[in-house]
Amino acid sequence: MHIHVSNPNGEAKFWIEPIIALDRYTGLTDKQLKECQRLVEEHQNEIKKSWKKHFKS
């Protein structure tokens, strides 16, 4: 389970499980990456719920 985050300067991919972890990124500053990770951590339950709803078999 993962999520992609983007802004006009670049993008990042974060794994959600088994733990939240940055997979890769391009064009984002350290400050932007920290803010992205904070938001992913803050909203991880919503992200997981949406992921499961979108990819249900």
Legacy VTK file of the C-alpha trace (Angstrom):
# vtk DataFile Version 3.0
C-alpha trace
ASCII
DATASET POLYDATA
POINTS 57 float
0.000 0.000 0.000
1.462 3.353 -1.012
0.569 6.918 -1.895
1.963 9.402 -4.395
2.205 13.061 -3.405
2.911 15.828 -5.868
3.218 19.574 -6.220
4.410 21.791 -9.091
8.061 21.237 -8.100
8.112 17.466 -7.862
6.640 14.321 -6.378
7.207 11.582 -3.823
6.036 8.056 -3.135
5.448 6.870 0.425
4.833 3.302 1.524
1.971 3.131 4.027
2.482 -0.451 5.189
4.103 -2.052 7.067
5.312 1.416 8.182
5.171 4.853 6.623
8.408 5.253 4.687
9.630 7.396 1.816
10.289 5.238 -1.244
11.503 7.845 -3.714
11.150 11.493 -4.639
12.163 14.061 -7.204
12.268 17.858 -7.087
11.108 18.313 -3.479
13.096 20.000 -0.728
13.748 18.402 2.640
11.190 20.778 4.148
8.561 19.730 1.596
9.311 16.035 2.174
8.918 16.436 5.933
5.579 18.193 5.438
4.408 15.457 3.048
5.371 12.750 5.527
3.628 14.609 8.346
0.426 14.786 6.287
0.644 11.118 5.302
1.110 10.149 8.959
-1.755 12.404 10.048
-4.139 10.958 7.448
-2.923 7.361 7.257
-6.234 5.871 8.405
-8.151 7.772 5.727
-5.570 6.779 3.101
-5.788 3.089 4.046
-9.590 3.178 3.995
-9.650 4.845 0.561
-7.013 2.444 -0.785
-9.024 -0.595 0.309
-12.242 0.856 -1.137
-10.580 1.693 -4.468
-8.701 -1.597 -4.883
-11.225 -4.040 -3.408
-11.512 -7.242 -5.356
LINES 1 58
57 0 1 2 3 4 5 6 7 8 9 10 11 12 13 14 15 16 17 18 19 20 21 22 23 24 25 26 27 28 29 30 31 32 33 34 35 36 37 38 39 40 41 42 43 44 45 46 47 48 49 50 51 52 53 54 55 56
